[in-house]
Amino acid sequence: MSIMAASHVFAASENAFRRLRDVRDLAAAGTLAWDEAYSSGRAEYEAALTRLREAMRLDLEADRVPSRRR
């Protein structure tokens, strides 16, 4: 990502990766899925992943409505 992606996509990918790593660390420490710390960390990761997807779609102009050619 750091080589090819636009800066806003790279920043979003770094954030998502760090949130995922946080969740991994909680699980490795024995935090259970129903613990507040885990569910909060998981929610932060899901939100970061959503922002990454949005940044990637924006960069690719994937939400653009295609023009009709006649």
Number of C-alpha atoms within 10 A of each C-alpha: 11 11 7 8 13 13 13 14 22 18 16 20 22 16 18 21 16 14 21 19 14 17 23 16 13 17 13 10 9 10 16 13 14 9 10 11 14 20 15 14 19 19 14 18 21 15 14 21 19 14 17 22 15 16 20 19 14 14 14 10 10 11 10 9 7 7 6 5 4 3
